[in-house]
């Protein structure tokens, strides 16, 4: 899987970082970002839950291109 964050849509609610702290964090301005090396999400079910928990649907999960 490939995780993408729409930084224009993100409001910094922090639900992603609370749900999957091994993948998401917040930058200095409070907006969501991926931890280095976690772009693939490691297949974690918590990543899918974090995407669902985002109140503005700023997180999308896509299949990794072949």
Residue, then its C-alpha position, 0 to 999 in steps of 0.5 A: x500500500x501507499x499512503x498519501x496525505x492531502x496537506x491542503x485538506x489536513x486540519x491537524x486534528x491528529x487522529x492519525x497520529x493517535x491511531x497509528x503513531x508508528x506511521x504518522x506524526x504531526x509537523x511543527x505546525x500541527x499537520x499530519x506527516x508520515x514518519x520517515x520510511x513509513x510511506x508504505x504503512x507496513x500493511x498495518x490495519x491501524x493505518x486503514x483505521x487512521x484514514x477512516x478516523x480523519x475528519x476531513x478524509x485527508x489520508x488516502x491509501x492506494x495500492x503500490x504501483x507495480 
